[in-house]
Amino acid sequence: MLTASNGEIALFVAAVLLTLLVVAFVIGLIVHIVREERAAGSDDLEPRTPDSNDASETPS
């Protein structure tokens, strides 16, 4: 039968908790970035005036 010492169990529990903490942090960063992109995207929905750099206005 497999047995583990108390130290090994403590290290395993600490590793699991640290992994969960890192995953939660990364998910939080992704959510924050998505919210910022959506907020910036809603500002871009206003009608734009054509620029001189607009490729659709140049005759071909």
Sine and cosine of phi, psi and omega as CSV:
sin_phi,cos_phi,sin_psi,cos_psi,sin_omega,cos_omega
0.00,0.00,0.62,-0.79,-0.02,-1.00
-0.99,0.15,0.71,-0.71,0.06,-1.00
-0.76,-0.65,0.45,-0.89,0.03,-1.00
-0.74,-0.68,0.57,-0.82,0.03,-1.00
-0.97,0.25,0.24,-0.97,0.00,-1.00
-0.87,0.49,-0.59,0.81,0.02,-1.00
-0.90,0.43,-0.65,0.76,0.02,-1.00
-0.92,0.40,-0.63,0.78,0.03,-1.00
-0.91,0.41,-0.67,0.74,0.01,-1.00
-0.89,0.45,-0.66,0.75,0.03,-1.00
-0.91,0.42,-0.64,0.77,0.02,-1.00
-0.90,0.44,-0.70,0.71,0.02,-1.00
-0.90,0.44,-0.67,0.74,0.02,-1.00
-0.90,0.44,-0.64,0.77,0.01,-1.00
-0.91,0.42,-0.66,0.75,0.02,-1.00
-0.90,0.43,-0.71,0.71,-0.01,-1.00
-0.90,0.43,-0.66,0.76,0.02,-1.00
-0.91,0.42,-0.64,0.77,0.04,-1.00
-0.88,0.47,-0.70,0.71,0.03,-1.00
-0.89,0.45,-0.62,0.79,0.03,-1.00
-0.90,0.44,-0.69,0.73,0.01,-1.00
-0.91,0.41,-0.67,0.74,0.01,-1.00
-0.89,0.46,-0.68,0.73,0.02,-1.00
-0.90,0.45,-0.63,0.78,0.02,-1.00
-0.90,0.44,-0.71,0.71,-0.01,-1.00
-0.91,0.42,-0.66,0.75,0.04,-1.00
-0.89,0.46,-0.65,0.76,0.05,-1.00
-0.88,0.47,-0.65,0.76,0.05,-1.00
-0.90,0.44,-0.68,0.73,-0.01,-1.00
-0.89,0.45,-0.70,0.72,0.01,-1.00
-0.89,0.46,-0.66,0.75,0.01,-1.00
-0.89,0.45,-0.69,0.72,-0.01,-1.00
-0.91,0.42,-0.68,0.73,0.00,-1.00
-0.89,0.45,-0.65,0.76,0.02,-1.00
-0.90,0.44,-0.65,0.76,0.03,-1.00
-0.91,0.42,-0.65,0.76,0.01,-1.00
-0.90,0.43,-0.64,0.77,0.02,-1.00
-0.92,0.40,-0.64,0.77,0.02,-1.00
-0.91,0.41,-0.66,0.75,0.03,-1.00
-0.93,0.36,-0.58,0.82,0.01,-1.00
-0.93,0.37,-0.55,0.84,0.01,-1.00
-0.94,0.35,-0.46,0.89,0.07,-1.00
-0.95,0.31,-0.48,0.88,-0.03,-1.00
-0.98,0.18,-0.09,1.00,-0.04,-1.00
-0.98,0.22,-0.16,0.99,0.04,-1.00
-0.92,0.40,0.57,-0.82,-0.01,-1.00
-0.89,0.45,0.68,-0.73,-0.02,-1.00
-0.99,-0.14,0.51,-0.86,0.16,-0.99
-1.00,0.02,0.63,-0.78,-0.03,-1.00
-0.90,0.43,0.67,-0.74,0.04,-1.00
-1.00,-0.04,0.19,-0.98,0.12,-0.99
-0.95,0.31,-0.29,0.96,0.02,-1.00
-1.00,0.01,0.04,1.00,-0.03,-1.00
-0.95,0.32,0.84,-0.54,-0.08,-1.00
-0.95,0.32,-0.39,0.92,-0.05,-1.00
-0.95,0.30,-0.32,0.95,-0.03,-1.00
-1.00,-0.03,-0.27,0.96,-0.05,-1.00
-0.97,0.24,0.75,-0.66,0.01,-1.00
-0.94,0.34,0.59,-0.81,0.01,-1.00
-0.91,-0.42,0.00,0.00,0.00,0.00
